């Protein structure tokens, strides 16, 4: 009987957490939908806004620096985790999130090590611990090694996003 209860509880917790991924909220400022809380890139397709089309165009148009991608690939490991705080209403997120995903796809990043959080206009979301990240601008890319923050890219990289990630990880 105990294994049955344990399996039922595990299934229920997975079901509840899956329900909370890619939540939508009405954006009063722009009169469309925005993502809020824990998300993944599949959520971009689910909202009624221009984010998905902008994301797809930006992803297709960006050509990362191949040498930097090779270096980045060698620096990424299972001990590297990244938290991205962004907003589907934000122009800088529309510019940099597609480029980030293209870079990480080319570098072979394991997305189990990515936490993507979408926020509202006051940088809030129903995500435990968000306030501890002290987000002032979006997007913010936070890179961790062994649970310790190694660095951040805030709003706009100082160089190419892949070069900034390499600088953080070296």
Phi and psi restraints in degrees (value plus and minus 20) as a CYANA .aco file:
   2 UNK   PHI     -81.1   -41.1
   2 UNK   PSI     -63.2   -23.2
   3 UNK   PHI     -80.2   -40.2
   3 UNK   PSI     -56.6   -16.6
   4 UNK   PHI     -83.4   -43.4
   4 UNK   PSI     -63.9   -23.9
   5 UNK   PHI     -83.8   -43.8
   5 UNK   PSI     -63.5   -23.5
   6 UNK   PHI     -82.3   -42.3
   6 UNK   PSI     -64.9   -24.9
   7 UNK   PHI     -84.6   -44.6
   7 UNK   PSI     -61.0   -21.0
   8 UNK   PHI     -82.5   -42.5
   8 UNK   PSI     -64.1   -24.1
   9 UNK   PHI     -84.6   -44.6
   9 UNK   PSI     -60.5   -20.5
  10 UNK   PHI     -83.8   -43.8
  10 UNK   PSI     -64.5   -24.5
  11 UNK   PHI     -81.9   -41.9
  11 UNK   PSI     -64.6   -24.6
  12 UNK   PHI     -82.2   -42.2
  12 UNK   PSI     -63.4   -23.4
  13 UNK   PHI     -86.1   -46.1
  13 UNK   PSI     -56.4   -16.4
  14 UNK   PHI     -86.5   -46.5
  14 UNK   PSI     -60.3   -20.3
  15 UNK   PHI     -83.5   -43.5
  15 UNK   PSI     -65.1   -25.1
  16 UNK   PHI     -84.9   -44.9
  16 UNK   PSI     -64.4   -24.4
  17 UNK   PHI     -88.5   -48.5
  17 UNK   PSI     -53.3   -13.3
  18 UNK   PHI     -87.4   -47.4
  18 UNK   PSI     -54.6   -14.6
  19 UNK   PHI     -84.8   -44.8
  19 UNK   PSI     -49.0    -9.0
  20 UNK   PHI    -108.5   -68.5
  20 UNK   PSI     -19.0    21.0
  21 UNK   PHI    -103.5   -63.5
  21 UNK   PSI     117.0   157.0
  22 UNK   PHI      41.4    81.4
  22 UNK   PSI      24.9    64.9
  23 UNK   PHI     -89.0   -49.0
  23 UNK   PSI     127.2   167.2
  24 UNK   PHI    -130.9   -90.9
  24 UNK   PSI     134.6   174.6
  25 UNK   PHI    -165.7  -125.7
  25 UNK   PSI     125.4   165.4
  26 UNK   PHI     -95.2   -55.2
  26 UNK   PSI     109.7   149.7
  27 UNK   PHI    -113.3   -73.3
  27 UNK   PSI      81.7   121.7
  28 UNK   PHI     -82.2   -42.2
  28 UNK   PSI     -56.6   -16.6
  29 UNK   PHI     -84.1   -44.1
  29 UNK   PSI     -59.1   -19.1
  30 UNK   PHI    -131.5   -91.5
  30 UNK   PSI     -20.6    19.4
  31 UNK   PHI      32.1    72.1
  31 UNK   PSI      28.3    68.3
  32 UNK   PHI    -168.8  -128.8
  32 UNK   PSI    -188.1  -148.1
  33 UNK   PHI    -117.2   -77.2
  33 UNK   PSI     133.2   173.2
  34 UNK   PHI    -155.6  -115.6
  34 UNK   PSI     134.7   174.7
  35 UNK   PHI    -101.3   -61.3
  35 UNK   PSI     129.6   169.6
  36 UNK   PHI    -164.4  -124.4
  36 UNK   PSI     117.5   157.5
  37 UNK   PHI      69.6   109.6
  37 UNK   PSI    -175.3  -135.3
  38 UNK   PHI     -90.1   -50.1
  38 UNK   PSI     110.1   150.1
  39 UNK   PHI    -159.9  -119.9
  39 UNK   PSI     154.2   194.2
  40 UNK   PHI    -161.0  -121.0
  40 UNK   PSI     153.6   193.6
  41 UNK   PHI     -88.6   -48.6
  41 UNK   PSI     -37.7     2.3
  42 UNK   PHI     -82.9   -42.9
  42 UNK   PSI     -48.5    -8.5
  43 UNK   PHI     -84.2   -44.2
  43 UNK   PSI     -46.0    -6.0
  44 UNK   PHI     -78.3   -38.3
  44 UNK   PSI     -51.2   -11.2
  45 UNK   PHI     -97.1   -57.1
  45 UNK   PSI     -35.2     4.8
  46 UNK   PHI    -114.3   -74.3
  46 UNK   PSI     -31.1     8.9
  47 UNK   PHI    -120.7   -80.7
  47 UNK   PSI     129.8   169.8
  48 UNK   PHI    -109.5   -69.5
  48 UNK   PSI      65.1   105.1
  49 UNK   PHI    -180.2  -140.2
  49 UNK   PSI    -197.9  -157.9
  50 UNK   PHI    -108.8   -68.8
  50 UNK   PSI     -17.5    22.5
  51 UNK   PHI     -79.7   -39.7
  51 UNK   PSI     -64.9   -24.9
  52 UNK   PHI     -82.7   -42.7
  52 UNK   PSI     -64.0   -24.0
  53 UNK   PHI     -87.8   -47.8
  53 UNK   PSI     -58.4   -18.4
  54 UNK   PHI     -85.8   -45.8
  54 UNK   PSI     -61.8   -21.8
  55 UNK   PHI     -79.5   -39.5
  55 UNK   PSI     -70.7   -30.7
  56 UNK   PHI     -80.7   -40.7
  56 UNK   PSI     -62.9   -22.9
  57 UNK   PHI     -85.5   -45.5
  57 UNK   PSI     -63.8   -23.8
  58 UNK   PHI     -85.4   -45.4
  58 UNK   PSI     -59.4   -19.4
  59 UNK   PHI     -82.9   -42.9
  59 UNK   PSI     -67.6   -27.6
  60 UNK   PHI     -85.3   -45.3
  60 UNK   PSI     -56.3   -16.3
  61 UNK   PHI     -98.9   -58.9
  61 UNK   PSI     -42.6    -2.6
  62 UNK   PHI    -102.8   -62.8
  62 UNK   PSI     111.8   151.8
  63 UNK   PHI    -138.2   -98.2
  63 UNK   PSI      80.4   120.4
  64 UNK   PHI     -85.6   -45.6
  64 UNK   PSI     136.9   176.9
  65 UNK   PHI     -91.6   -51.6
  65 UNK   PSI      96.9   136.9
  66 UNK   PHI     -81.8   -41.8
  66 UNK   PSI     -61.9   -21.9
  67 UNK   PHI     -85.1   -45.1
  67 UNK   PSI     -59.5   -19.5
  68 UNK   PHI     -88.0   -48.0
  68 UNK   PSI     -57.3   -17.3
  69 UNK   PHI     -81.7   -41.7
  69 UNK   PSI     -62.0   -22.0
  70 UNK   PHI     -81.5   -41.5
  70 UNK   PSI     -62.0   -22.0
  71 UNK   PHI     -85.5   -45.5
  71 UNK   PSI     -65.6   -25.6
  72 UNK   PHI     -79.6   -39.6
  72 UNK   PSI     -63.4   -23.4
  73 UNK   PHI     -77.6   -37.6
  73 UNK   PSI     -59.4   -19.4
  74 UNK   PHI     -91.4   -51.4
  74 UNK   PSI     -42.7    -2.7
  75 UNK   PHI    -110.0   -70.0
  75 UNK   PSI     -40.6    -0.6
  76 UNK   PHI     -97.4   -57.4
  76 UNK   PSI     120.7   160.7
  77 UNK   PHI    -170.0  -130.0
  77 UNK   PSI     158.1   198.1
  78 UNK   PHI     -85.5   -45.5
  78 UNK   PSI     -40.0     0.0
  79 UNK   PHI    -102.6   -62.6
  79 UNK   PSI     -27.1    12.9
  80 UNK   PHI    -113.3   -73.3
  80 UNK   PSI     105.1   145.1
  81 UNK   PHI    -145.3  -105.3
  81 UNK   PSI     127.7   167.7
  82 UNK   PHI    -150.7  -110.7
  82 UNK   PSI     113.3   153.3
  83 UNK   PHI    -132.1   -92.1
  83 UNK   PSI     107.7   147.7
  84 UNK   PHI    -135.9   -95.9
  84 UNK   PSI     105.8   145.8
  85 UNK   PHI    -131.8   -91.8
  85 UNK   PSI     102.4   142.4
  86 UNK   PHI    -162.9  -122.9
  86 UNK   PSI     159.3   199.3
  87 UNK   PHI    -164.5  -124.5
  87 UNK   PSI     113.8   153.8
  88 UNK   PHI     -91.5   -51.5
  88 UNK   PSI     -32.4     7.6
  89 UNK   PHI    -110.8   -70.8
  89 UNK   PSI     -30.5     9.5
  90 UNK   PHI    -109.8   -69.8
  90 UNK   PSI     109.2   149.2
  91 UNK   PHI     -80.8   -40.8
  91 UNK   PSI     -61.8   -21.8
  92 UNK   PHI     -86.8   -46.8
  92 UNK   PSI     -55.3   -15.3
  93 UNK   PHI     -84.9   -44.9
  93 UNK   PSI     -59.6   -19.6
  94 UNK   PHI     -83.2   -43.2
  94 UNK   PSI     -51.9   -11.9
  95 UNK   PHI     -97.3   -57.3
  95 UNK   PSI     -65.4   -25.4
  96 UNK   PHI    -118.1   -78.1
  96 UNK   PSI     -46.0    -6.0
  97 UNK   PHI     -84.5   -44.5
  97 UNK   PSI     -63.8   -23.8
  98 UNK   PHI     -81.7   -41.7
  98 UNK   PSI     -59.9   -19.9
  99 UNK   PHI     -85.7   -45.7
  99 UNK   PSI     -61.7   -21.7
 100 UNK   PHI     -78.2   -38.2
 100 UNK   PSI     -69.9   -29.9
 101 UNK   PHI     -83.9   -43.9
 101 UNK   PSI     -57.8   -17.8
 102 UNK   PHI     -83.1   -43.1
 102 UNK   PSI     -64.9   -24.9
 103 UNK   PHI     -81.1   -41.1
 103 UNK   PSI     -67.2   -27.2
 104 UNK   PHI     -89.2   -49.2
 104 UNK   PSI     -55.0   -15.0
 105 UNK   PHI     -81.7   -41.7
 105 UNK   PSI     -67.2   -27.2
 106 UNK   PHI     -86.7   -46.7
 106 UNK   PSI     -49.7    -9.7
 107 UNK   PHI    -104.8   -64.8
 107 UNK   PSI     -24.5    15.5
 108 UNK   PHI      53.5    93.5
 108 UNK   PSI      11.5    51.5
 109 UNK   PHI     -85.0   -45.0
 109 UNK   PSI     120.2   160.2
 110 UNK   PHI    -106.9   -66.9
 110 UNK   PSI      88.9   128.9
 111 UNK   PHI     -89.3   -49.3
 111 UNK   PSI     -25.1    14.9
 112 UNK   PHI     -85.9   -45.9
 112 UNK   PSI     -38.4     1.6
 113 UNK   PHI    -119.4   -79.4
 113 UNK   PSI      -2.6    37.4
 114 UNK   PHI    -136.2   -96.2
 114 UNK   PSI     113.8   153.8
 115 UNK   PHI    -136.2   -96.2
 115 UNK   PSI      98.2   138.2
 116 UNK   PHI    -130.7   -90.7
 116 UNK   PSI     100.0   140.0
 117 UNK   PHI    -140.8  -100.8
 117 UNK   PSI     105.3   145.3
 118 UNK   PHI    -121.4   -81.4
 118 UNK   PSI     115.9   155.9
 119 UNK   PHI    -138.8   -98.8
 119 UNK   PSI     146.2   186.2
 120 UNK   PHI    -108.6   -68.6
 120 UNK   PSI    -188.7  -148.7
 121 UNK   PHI     -88.1   -48.1
 121 UNK   PSI     -38.6     1.4
 122 UNK   PHI    -126.0   -86.0
 122 UNK   PSI      -1.3    38.7
 123 UNK   PHI      43.4    83.4
 123 UNK   PSI      18.2    58.2
 124 UNK   PHI    -136.9   -96.9
 124 UNK   PSI     133.5   173.5
 125 UNK   PHI    -181.7  -141.7
 125 UNK   PSI     136.3   176.3
 126 UNK   PHI     -98.9   -58.9
 126 UNK   PSI      45.0    85.0
 127 UNK   PHI    -149.2  -109.2
 127 UNK   PSI     104.1   144.1
 128 UNK   PHI     -81.9   -41.9
 128 UNK   PSI     110.9   150.9
 129 UNK   PHI      66.0   106.0
 129 UNK   PSI     -18.6    21.4
 130 UNK   PHI     -80.1   -40.1
 130 UNK   PSI     -60.8   -20.8
 131 UNK   PHI     -81.7   -41.7
 131 UNK   PSI     -49.1    -9.1
 132 UNK   PHI     -88.3   -48.3
 132 UNK   PSI     -40.8    -0.8
 133 UNK   PHI     -97.0   -57.0
 133 UNK   PSI     -34.7     5.3
 134 UNK   PHI      32.0    72.0
 134 UNK   PSI      37.6    77.6
 135 UNK   PHI    -101.8   -61.8
 135 UNK   PSI     104.0   144.0
 136 UNK   PHI    -131.8   -91.8
 136 UNK   PSI     -51.0   -11.0
 137 UNK   PHI    -156.5  -116.5
 137 UNK   PSI     132.4   172.4
 138 UNK   PHI    -145.0  -105.0
 138 UNK   PSI     129.4   169.4
 139 UNK   PHI     -97.1   -57.1
 139 UNK   PSI     133.7   173.7
 140 UNK   PHI    -144.4  -104.4
 140 UNK   PSI     105.6   145.6
 141 UNK   PHI    -127.5   -87.5
 141 UNK   PSI      97.9   137.9
 142 UNK   PHI    -133.1   -93.1
 142 UNK   PSI     103.2   143.2
 143 UNK   PHI    -125.7   -85.7
 143 UNK   PSI     109.3   149.3
 144 UNK   PHI    -139.5   -99.5
 144 UNK   PSI     123.3   163.3
 145 UNK   PHI    -146.2  -106.2
 145 UNK   PSI     103.6   143.6
 146 UNK   PHI      30.7    70.7
 146 UNK   PSI      25.8    65.8
 147 UNK   PHI      50.0    90.0
 147 UNK   PSI     -13.6    26.4
 148 UNK   PHI    -129.1   -89.1
 148 UNK   PSI     112.4   152.4
 149 UNK   PHI     -86.2   -46.2
 149 UNK   PSI     106.8   146.8
 150 UNK   PHI    -117.2   -77.2
 150 UNK   PSI     -48.0    -8.0
 151 UNK   PHI     151.0   191.0
 151 UNK   PSI     153.1   193.1
 152 UNK   PHI    -157.4  -117.4
 152 UNK   PSI     131.1   171.1
 153 UNK   PHI    -135.3   -95.3
 153 UNK   PSI      98.9   138.9
 154 UNK   PHI    -130.9   -90.9
 154 UNK   PSI      98.8   138.8
 155 UNK   PHI      48.0    88.0
 155 UNK   PSI     -84.9   -44.9
 156 UNK   PHI    -155.1  -115.1
 156 UNK   PSI     108.4   148.4
 157 UNK   PHI     -81.2   -41.2
 157 UNK   PSI     134.5   174.5
 158 UNK   PHI     -96.4   -56.4
 158 UNK   PSI     -41.4    -1.4
 159 UNK   PHI    -159.3  -119.3
 159 UNK   PSI    -169.0  -129.0
 160 UNK   PHI     -87.3   -47.3
 160 UNK   PSI     127.1   167.1
 161 UNK   PHI     -79.7   -39.7
 161 UNK   PSI     -57.5   -17.5
 162 UNK   PHI     -87.0   -47.0
 162 UNK   PSI     -54.0   -14.0
 163 UNK   PHI     -90.9   -50.9
 163 UNK   PSI     -59.4   -19.4
 164 UNK   PHI     -83.6   -43.6
 164 UNK   PSI     -60.1   -20.1
 165 UNK   PHI     -83.9   -43.9
 165 UNK   PSI     -60.4   -20.4
 166 UNK   PHI     -82.9   -42.9
 166 UNK   PSI     -63.6   -23.6
 167 UNK   PHI     -79.3   -39.3
 167 UNK   PSI     -60.7   -20.7
 168 UNK   PHI     -85.2   -45.2
 168 UNK   PSI     -60.5   -20.5
 169 UNK   PHI    -104.1   -64.1
 169 UNK   PSI     -35.8     4.2
